[in-house]
Amino acid sequence: MILKFHFIEVLRFITSFAVIIRHYHFFFFPRYSFSTVQVLSDPSIQPFYFLLQIFYLNGDYAVPIFWGISGFIFALVYLEQRKNITGKQFFFNRFARLYPLHFLTLMIVAMAQVLNFYILGNHQIVGNNDFLRFFQNLLFINGWDGQSYNLPVWSVSVEIIIYFAFFISIFQLNKFGFKYALLIYLISLLIDKFAFSSMFIDCFRLFFTGVLIYYLNSSIKKKIILIPCSIILLLLSFIGNFKIFLFTPGILLFFISLEYFIKSEKKKVLDCFGNLTYSMYLLHIPTMLIIILFFYTFNISDTLFLNNYFFILYISFILFISFISYKYFEKPLNKYVRNKFLKN
């Protein structure tokens, strides 16, 4: 039994990295209102565009892929490793992992936006930063009402609802397994196609796609089969219009297959990439807001954002503070909350 899929941790890192690159244009007009660079009309002027074009243009697809990854990981943990988890344990595990950094970055973004409004005359990167939306962010329900404050958190707030839908389904999943997961997926598909479509339904479908991939991987004895399955799904996703609901299971299967065919104890080091993902995801917007304030205060031209060396320094800084955040803030607080509220 594999307790952790190290290459899935790499995929998690890639999705967070893709979002950071996708959001790099926030340094320019119209997200930064004092910028003179029309980057949206010519995205190719951004640093290392030739190498990172797929992320600059299509980094938004990283979010649905991450939802699928979550479904696979949750199934692995709660249907295989921690079958008897209680509601209290489930809630505090999620709270301890997600809320501390969310709260910290919310405070940083709120203060940065107050300074932006006072110094520059308006908010930068994200608008709608009123008291109501601040309260929604505090309750982690901000994704229900559009973009505000720390923008990437919307996708986490949507996924939290699916987490609890999954927990409610654990009993049925343990009893009926793949059949129940498939039923849930098909119901969400029918709702999406014939009733109404929403980000909640999309998240639900993709999350349970990950659950189905968990069952598929568990049932296949000859793991070599995973590779052609992944290739077929990936190829089908590019025929005609791009299909994220085929691409997600395809890329999941591909990275899962790597776990079986790359035999090395050293691959455990890959977990460090997965550890950075949540920090990267939540810390890059606060960092951008502070950089924008710094540039404006010291009258530094925004064209510096187009410089390759600045780009490398920015990405390196995000990785550095993400490491610091995980090791000295998230991990200790996670442990503290669990010890505080989940002691037997």
VOPAGU-2260 file (C-alpha; in pm, 1 decimal, decimal comma):
REM VOPAGU-2260
SITE   aa  ch    i         X         Y         Z
SITE  MET   A    0       0,0       0,0       0,0
SITE  ILE   A    1     134,9     340,0     -96,5
SITE  LEU   A    2      84,1     591,4     183,6
SITE  LYS   A    3     186,7     894,2     -18,1
SITE  PHE   A    4     213,6     961,6    -389,3
SITE  HIS   A    5     523,1    1178,7    -409,8
SITE  PHE   A    6     472,3    1271,2    -775,5
SITE  ILE   A    7     122,0    1395,5    -696,4
SITE  GLU   A    8     296,7    1639,8    -463,4
SITE  VAL   A    9     495,2    1758,9    -764,8
SITE  LEU   A   10     172,0    1802,5    -961,2
SITE  ARG   A   11      30,1    2008,4    -672,7
SITE  PHE   A   12     339,6    2229,3    -688,9
SITE  ILE   A   13     305,5    2272,1   -1065,4
SITE  THR   A   14     -57,5    2384,1   -1028,3
SITE  SER   A   15      35,8    2649,1    -769,9
SITE  PHE   A   16     330,3    2761,8    -981,8
SITE  ALA   A   17      99,7    2789,2   -1284,5
SITE  VAL   A   18    -138,6    3016,1   -1091,9
SITE  ILE   A   19     149,0    3240,9    -981,8
SITE  ILE   A   20     269,3    3277,4   -1340,9
SITE  ARG   A   21     -84,8    3332,8   -1465,9
SITE  HIS   A   22    -125,8    3613,8   -1213,1
SITE  TYR   A   23     201,0    3783,8   -1307,0
SITE  HIS   A   24       9,7    4023,9   -1532,0
SITE  PHE   A   25    -140,8    4171,5   -1212,6
SITE  PHE   A   26     174,9    4383,5   -1197,3
SITE  PHE   A   27      47,3    4571,6   -1502,2
SITE  PHE   A   28    -252,6    4771,4   -1623,9
SITE  PRO   A   29    -541,4    4733,2   -1555,8
SITE  ARG   A   30    -478,4    4535,5   -1234,0
SITE  TYR   A   31    -221,5    4796,0   -1132,1
SITE  SER   A   32    -391,8    5121,6   -1222,1
SITE  PHE   A   33     -69,8    5327,7   -1236,3
SITE  SER   A   34      98,9    5091,5   -1477,8
SITE  THR   A   35     167,0    5209,3   -1831,1
SITE  VAL   A   36     231,0    4860,6   -1969,7
SITE  GLN   A   37     -54,4    4714,9   -2177,4
SITE  VAL   A   38      45,7    4356,3   -2113,9
SITE  LEU   A   39    -295,6    4209,8   -2196,1
SITE  SER   A   40    -267,5    4328,0   -2555,3
SITE  ASP   A   41      73,6    4163,8   -2590,6
SITE  PRO   A   42     133,4    3893,5   -2325,9
SITE  SER   A   43     454,9    3788,0   -2501,7
SITE  ILE   A   44     646,2    4079,8   -2347,4
SITE  GLN   A   45     634,0    3906,7   -2007,2
SITE  PRO   A   46     953,8    3744,1   -1876,7
SITE  PHE   A   47    1051,8    3403,5   -2017,0
SITE  TYR   A   48     733,5    3397,1   -2220,8
SITE  PHE   A   49     869,7    3136,7   -2461,8
SITE  LEU   A   50     920,9    2889,1   -2176,9
SITE  LEU   A   51     617,7    2980,2   -1965,7
SITE  GLN   A   52     359,4    3065,3   -2231,8
SITE  ILE   A   53     131,4    2777,5   -2134,0
SITE  PHE   A   54     111,5    2911,1   -1778,0
SITE  TYR   A   55      78,4    3278,1   -1877,9
SITE  LEU   A   56    -215,9    3198,7   -2103,8
SITE  ASN   A   57    -374,3    2891,2   -1945,4
SITE  GLY   A   58    -271,1    2897,0   -1579,9
SITE  ASP   A   59    -637,8    2928,1   -1479,1
SITE  TYR   A   60    -680,3    2558,4   -1559,5
SITE  ALA   A   61    -454,5    2477,8   -1264,9
SITE  VAL   A   62    -742,9    2539,0   -1022,9
SITE  PRO   A   63    -973,3    2263,5   -1157,0
SITE  ILE   A   64    -674,7    2027,3   -1176,3
SITE  PHE   A   65    -604,1    2099,6    -810,7
SITE  TRP   A   66    -966,2    2015,5    -725,2
SITE  GLY   A   67    -914,2    1676,3    -889,5
SITE  ILE   A   68    -589,8    1625,3    -696,8
SITE  SER   A   69    -775,2    1699,5    -373,0
SITE  GLY   A   70   -1036,1    1434,8    -451,1
SITE  PHE   A   71    -766,2    1173,5    -507,1
SITE  ILE   A   72    -575,6    1265,1    -190,4
SITE  PHE   A   73    -889,5    1276,2      25,0
SITE  ALA   A   74    -994,6     934,2    -102,8
SITE  LEU   A   75    -647,3     793,5     -34,4
SITE  VAL   A   76    -642,7     932,6     319,4
SITE  TYR   A   77   -1001,5     897,3     437,4
SITE  LEU   A   78   -1110,6     584,1     250,5
SITE  GLU   A   79    -791,7     388,2     305,4
SITE  GLN   A   80    -575,0     525,2     585,8
SITE  ARG   A   81    -817,5     690,7     829,3
SITE  LYS   A   82   -1145,6     511,2     773,7
SITE  ASN   A   83   -1283,5     574,5    1122,8
SITE  ILE   A   84   -1230,1     949,6    1136,3
SITE  THR   A   85   -1493,2    1146,2    1329,8
SITE  GLY   A   86   -1661,3    1468,1    1221,6
SITE  LYS   A   87   -1467,9    1659,6    1488,3
SITE  GLN   A   88   -1136,2    1519,6    1369,5
SITE  PHE   A   89   -1219,0    1592,0    1006,6
SITE  PHE   A   90   -1322,5    1951,2    1079,6
SITE  PHE   A   91   -1020,8    2040,8    1292,6
SITE  ASN   A   92    -779,7    1872,0    1052,4
SITE  ARG   A   93    -912,7    2093,9     773,3
SITE  PHE   A   94    -929,4    2403,0     995,1
SITE  ALA   A   95    -573,7    2355,2    1122,7
SITE  ARG   A   96    -436,8    2315,1     771,2
SITE  LEU   A   97    -625,8    2591,1     592,7
SITE  TYR   A   98    -741,3    2868,2     823,4
SITE  PRO   A   99    -426,5    3004,4     997,7
SITE  LEU   A  100    -252,6    3108,7     675,8
SITE  HIS   A  101    -581,1    3227,8     528,0
SITE  PHE   A  102    -637,1    3454,2     828,4
SITE  LEU   A  103    -279,3    3587,2     821,4
SITE  THR   A  104    -285,0    3666,4     448,9
SITE  LEU   A  105    -630,7    3822,8     480,2
SITE  MET   A  106    -496,3    4064,7     741,4
SITE  ILE   A  107    -192,4    4147,5     526,7
SITE  VAL   A  108    -401,9    4205,8     215,5
SITE  ALA   A  109    -655,6    4416,5     407,5
SITE  MET   A  110    -379,9    4641,2     544,5
SITE  ALA   A  111    -209,0    4662,0     206,6
SITE  GLN   A  112    -533,7    4761,9      36,3
SITE  VAL   A  113    -599,9    5031,1     298,4
SITE  LEU   A  114    -254,8    5172,2     221,3
SITE  ASN   A  115    -319,5    5140,5    -150,7
SITE  PHE   A  116    -641,5    5335,5    -118,2
SITE  TYR   A  117    -480,7    5601,8     102,3
SITE  ILE   A  118    -162,9    5644,7    -105,0
SITE  LEU   A  119    -270,2    5558,3    -461,1
SITE  GLY   A  120    -636,9    5653,0    -436,4
SITE  ASN   A  121    -782,4    5310,1    -508,4
SITE  HIS   A  122    -731,9    4939,5    -450,6
SITE  GLN   A  123    -491,9    4744,5    -670,1
SITE  ILE   A  124    -518,4    4396,1    -825,3
SITE  VAL   A  125    -854,9    4313,5    -663,0
SITE  GLY   A  126   -1151,9    4541,3    -594,1
SITE  ASN   A  127   -1465,9    4482,2    -387,9
SITE  ASN   A  128   -1269,1    4502,5     -64,7
SITE  ASP   A  129   -1553,9    4625,2     153,4
SITE  PHE   A  130   -1653,2    4526,7     506,7
SITE  LEU   A  131   -1914,0    4272,7     392,2
SITE  ARG   A  132   -1660,4    4084,6     183,9
SITE  PHE   A  133   -1405,2    4107,1     464,2
SITE  PHE   A  134   -1659,3    3934,2     688,7
SITE  GLN   A  135   -1719,4    3673,2     417,6
SITE  ASN   A  136   -1346,0    3614,6     398,0
SITE  LEU   A  137   -1328,0    3570,6     774,3
SITE  LEU   A  138   -1591,8    3299,8     747,4
SITE  PHE   A  139   -1415,3    3144,5     446,9
SITE  ILE   A  140   -1721,7    3189,3     224,8
SITE  ASN   A  141   -1580,6    3462,9       2,3
SITE  GLY   A  142   -1583,1    3250,1    -311,1
SITE  TRP   A  143   -1961,4    3269,6    -315,9
SITE  ASP   A  144   -1958,7    3641,3    -398,7
SITE  GLY   A  145   -1688,1    3708,2    -656,9
SITE  GLN   A  146   -1331,3    3830,5    -624,6
SITE  SER   A  147   -1216,7    4015,7    -314,0
SITE  TYR   A  148    -911,2    4061,5     -92,0
SITE  ASN   A  149    -673,3    3763,8    -138,5
SITE  LEU   A  150    -810,6    3653,2    -474,3
SITE  PRO   A  151    -692,1    3287,1    -489,8
SITE  VAL   A  152    -879,9    3202,3    -169,0
SITE  TRP   A  153   -1209,0    3192,1    -362,8
SITE  SER   A  154   -1124,9    2846,5    -498,0
SITE  VAL   A  155   -1038,3    2714,7    -151,4
SITE  SER   A  156   -1364,3    2849,4      -7,2
SITE  VAL   A  157   -1558,4    2671,5    -281,7
SITE  GLU   A  158   -1369,5    2348,1    -222,7
SITE  ILE   A  159   -1439,8    2355,4     152,4
SITE  ILE   A  160   -1808,0    2290,9      77,2
SITE  ILE   A  161   -1707,5    1988,0    -127,2
SITE  TYR   A  162   -1485,1    1864,7     157,8
SITE  PHE   A  163   -1785,7    1834,9     383,6
SITE  ALA   A  164   -1996,4    1678,7     107,5
SITE  PHE   A  165   -1721,3    1419,6      80,1
SITE  PHE   A  166   -1718,3    1359,7     456,0
SITE  ILE   A  167   -2093,4    1303,1     453,5
SITE  SER   A  168   -2039,4    1053,4     171,3
SITE  ILE   A  169   -1764,0     853,1     344,9
SITE  PHE   A  170   -2004,6     594,6     487,5
SITE  GLN   A  171   -2163,8     530,4     148,2
SITE  LEU   A  172   -1824,9     527,7     -24,8
SITE  ASN   A  173   -1695,6     268,2     221,1
SITE  LYS   A  174   -2008,3      61,8     162,5
SITE  PHE   A  175   -2055,1      89,6    -213,9
SITE  GLY   A  176   -1712,3     214,0    -326,6
SITE  PHE   A  177   -1665,1     296,9    -693,1
SITE  LYS   A  178   -2035,6     259,8    -774,3
SITE  TYR   A  179   -2136,5     533,0    -531,6
SITE  ALA   A  180   -1857,4     767,6    -646,9
SITE  LEU   A  181   -1963,5     712,8   -1007,9
SITE  LEU   A  182   -2327,6     781,2    -919,7
SITE  ILE   A  183   -2234,6    1109,3    -750,8
SITE  TYR   A  184   -2022,6    1208,0   -1049,3
SITE  LEU   A  185   -2299,8    1129,6   -1298,6
SITE  ILE   A  186   -2555,7    1326,8   -1096,8
SITE  SER   A  187   -2325,2    1630,5   -1091,8
SITE  LEU   A  188   -2264,9    1585,7   -1467,0
SITE  LEU   A  189   -2639,4    1581,2   -1540,5
SITE  ILE   A  190   -2696,5    1887,5   -1324,1
SITE  ASP   A  191   -2414,6    2066,7   -1504,2
SITE  LYS   A  192   -2541,8    1977,7   -1851,3
SITE  PHE   A  193   -2917,6    1998,9   -1814,5
SITE  ALA   A  194   -3000,1    2210,3   -1506,3
SITE  PHE   A  195   -2742,5    2474,5   -1420,2
SITE  SER   A  196   -2368,2    2514,3   -1423,6
SITE  SER   A  197   -2167,5    2674,9   -1147,4
SITE  MET   A  198   -1821,5    2668,9    -997,0
SITE  PHE   A  199   -1961,0    2454,0    -713,4
SITE  ILE   A  200   -2084,1    2191,2    -959,0
SITE  ASP   A  201   -1752,7    2205,2   -1147,8
SITE  CYS   A  202   -1559,1    2163,5    -824,4
SITE  PHE   A  203   -1787,8    1876,9    -720,8
SITE  ARG   A  204   -1736,4    1696,4   -1053,1
SITE  LEU   A  205   -1361,6    1740,7   -1052,2
SITE  PHE   A  206   -1323,5    1645,3    -687,0
SITE  PHE   A  207   -1515,4    1322,0    -744,8
SITE  THR   A  208   -1313,7    1270,0   -1061,4
SITE  GLY   A  209   -1016,9    1242,3    -826,0
SITE  VAL   A  210   -1210,9     995,6    -610,5
SITE  LEU   A  211   -1289,2     783,2    -917,1
SITE  ILE   A  212    -922,4     788,9   -1016,3
SITE  TYR   A  213    -838,9     661,3    -667,6
SITE  TYR   A  214   -1071,2     363,9    -717,8
SITE  LEU   A  215    -941,3     304,3   -1069,1
SITE  ASN   A  216    -581,2     301,8    -950,5
SITE  SER   A  217    -669,5      66,9    -663,8
SITE  SER   A  218    -849,4    -179,5    -890,4
SITE  ILE   A  219    -583,8    -201,6   -1161,4
SITE  LYS   A  220    -327,3    -466,1   -1069,4
SITE  LYS   A  221    -103,0    -420,4   -1372,2
SITE  LYS   A  222       2,0     -60,0   -1322,9
SITE  ILE   A  223     151,7     -39,9   -1671,9
SITE  ILE   A  224    -208,4       3,8   -1791,5
SITE  LEU   A  225    -219,5     344,5   -1622,6
SITE  ILE   A  226      11,9     493,4   -1883,5
SITE  PRO   A  227    -196,4     424,7   -2197,4
SITE  CYS   A  228    -511,2     521,9   -2003,3
SITE  SER   A  229    -356,5     856,9   -1915,7
SITE  ILE   A  230    -232,0     916,2   -2270,7
SITE  ILE   A  231    -574,2     838,5   -2421,4
SITE  LEU   A  232    -748,8    1079,7   -2185,8
SITE  LEU   A  233    -490,5    1352,3   -2247,0
SITE  LEU   A  234    -519,7    1314,5   -2625,1
SITE  LEU   A  235    -899,8    1319,1   -2611,8
SITE  SER   A  236    -891,8    1635,8   -2401,1
SITE  PHE   A  237    -721,7    1823,8   -2686,9
SITE  ILE   A  238    -949,3    1703,6   -2967,8
SITE  GLY   A  239   -1172,2    1996,4   -3060,6
SITE  ASN   A  240   -1219,3    2232,3   -2769,4
SITE  PHE   A  241    -997,2    2172,5   -2468,3
SITE  LYS   A  242   -1176,0    1951,4   -2214,6
SITE  ILE   A  243   -1058,1    2002,2   -1856,9
SITE  PHE   A  244   -1283,5    1719,0   -1735,2
SITE  LEU   A  245   -1080,2    1474,2   -1945,1
SITE  PHE   A  246    -744,6    1642,2   -1897,8
SITE  THR   A  247    -768,3    1630,7   -1517,1
SITE  PRO   A  248    -806,6    1251,5   -1482,9
SITE  GLY   A  249    -548,5    1206,8   -1759,7
SITE  ILE   A  250    -280,9    1413,3   -1586,8
SITE  LEU   A  251    -365,5    1253,4   -1251,5
SITE  LEU   A  252    -319,1     904,1   -1391,9
SITE  PHE   A  253      10,2    1005,2   -1552,3
SITE  PHE   A  254     161,6    1136,5   -1229,3
SITE  ILE   A  255      22,7     840,3   -1033,6
SITE  SER   A  256     190,2     602,0   -1279,3
SITE  LEU   A  257     526,7     768,5   -1215,3
SITE  GLU   A  258     504,4     647,9    -856,2
SITE  TYR   A  259     513,1     286,4    -969,4
SITE  PHE   A  260     776,1     311,1   -1240,5
SITE  ILE   A  261    1032,5     536,3   -1074,2
SITE  LYS   A  262    1176,2     329,5    -791,1
SITE  SER   A  263    1388,0     540,3    -559,7
SITE  GLU   A  264    1392,1     629,7    -191,8
SITE  LYS   A  265    1512,2     973,5    -293,3
SITE  LYS   A  266    1171,4    1060,0    -439,4
SITE  LYS   A  267    1056,6    1136,9     -84,3
SITE  VAL   A  268    1234,9    1469,2    -124,0
SITE  LEU   A  269     962,5    1561,2    -372,8
SITE  ASP   A  270     723,2    1606,8     -79,5
SITE  CYS   A  271     887,6    1941,0      -5,7
SITE  PHE   A  272     735,0    2074,3    -328,4
SITE  GLY   A  273     387,7    1975,8    -214,9
SITE  ASN   A  274     447,5    2142,5     121,9
SITE  LEU   A  275     497,1    2478,0     -51,0
SITE  THR   A  276     179,7    2475,6    -259,8
SITE  TYR   A  277     -69,3    2630,3     -16,9
SITE  SER   A  278     180,6    2896,6      91,9
SITE  MET   A  279     262,5    2985,2    -267,8
SITE  TYR   A  280    -104,4    3001,8    -353,7
SITE  LEU   A  281    -196,0    3238,3     -70,9
SITE  LEU   A  282     120,3    3447,0     -36,1
SITE  HIS   A  283     177,9    3574,1    -389,1
SITE  ILE   A  284    -105,9    3829,9    -395,1
SITE  PRO   A  285      -2,0    3993,3     -63,4
SITE  THR   A  286     354,6    3999,7    -194,6
SITE  MET   A  287     249,5    4166,2    -519,5
SITE  LEU   A  288      49,1    4431,6    -334,3
SITE  ILE   A  289     347,3    4519,1    -115,0
SITE  ILE   A  290     580,4    4531,8    -415,7
SITE  ILE   A  291     338,7    4762,4    -599,2
SITE  LEU   A  292     329,7    4996,4    -299,2
SITE  PHE   A  293     708,3    4994,1    -281,9
SITE  PHE   A  294     745,5    5072,4    -652,1
SITE  TYR   A  295     495,3    5357,8    -635,6
SITE  THR   A  296     642,6    5507,6    -317,5
SITE  PHE   A  297     995,9    5514,5    -458,7
SITE  ASN   A  298     884,8    5604,4    -811,3
SITE  ILE   A  299    1029,5    5291,0    -969,3
SITE  SER   A  300     912,0    5226,2   -1323,7
SITE  ASP   A  301     676,2    4934,0   -1363,8
SITE  THR   A  302     872,4    4831,1   -1674,7
SITE  LEU   A  303    1112,6    4664,6   -1430,6
SITE  PHE   A  304     849,3    4394,9   -1391,7
SITE  LEU   A  305     932,5    4292,8   -1749,5
SITE  ASN   A  306    1294,5    4229,2   -1656,8
SITE  ASN   A  307    1398,1    3863,1   -1644,6
SITE  TYR   A  308    1617,4    3915,7   -1340,0
SITE  PHE   A  309    1334,7    4077,8   -1147,3
SITE  PHE   A  310    1110,7    3785,8   -1241,6
SITE  ILE   A  311    1365,2    3533,4   -1111,4
SITE  LEU   A  312    1404,1    3733,8    -789,7
SITE  TYR   A  313    1025,8    3754,1    -744,7
SITE  ILE   A  314     968,3    3379,2    -797,0
SITE  SER   A  315    1263,6    3296,4    -571,8
SITE  PHE   A  316    1123,7    3521,6    -301,2
SITE  ILE   A  317     780,7    3356,7    -322,6
SITE  LEU   A  318     941,4    3015,2    -286,1
SITE  PHE   A  319    1154,1    3135,8       5,8
SITE  ILE   A  320     870,4    3289,4     205,7
SITE  SER   A  321     653,1    2987,2     126,8
SITE  PHE   A  322     916,9    2762,6     279,7
SITE  ILE   A  323     943,3    2987,7     585,6
SITE  SER   A  324     566,0    3002,2     613,8
SITE  TYR   A  325     524,0    2626,2     600,5
SITE  LYS   A  326     807,1    2540,1     837,7
SITE  TYR   A  327     766,7    2812,5    1099,4
SITE  PHE   A  328     399,7    2911,7    1077,3
SITE  GLU   A  329     168,2    2660,3     910,0
SITE  LYS   A  330     323,5    2337,4    1037,0
SITE  PRO   A  331     361,9    2447,3    1402,6
SITE  LEU   A  332      10,4    2598,9    1414,8
SITE  ASN   A  333    -133,0    2291,5    1246,8
SITE  LYS   A  334      24,4    2075,8    1516,2
SITE  TYR   A  335     -86,1    2312,3    1794,1
SITE  VAL   A  336    -451,9    2320,6    1685,1
SITE  ARG   A  337    -467,6    1942,3    1652,3
SITE  ASN   A  338    -308,2    1888,2    1992,4
SITE  LYS   A  339    -534,2    2149,6    2147,7
SITE  PHE   A  340    -866,3    2024,8    2015,6
SITE  LEU   A  341    -810,9    1660,8    1924,5
SITE  LYS   A  342    -649,5    1523,5    2237,3
SITE  ASN   A  343    -804,1    1197,4    2347,3
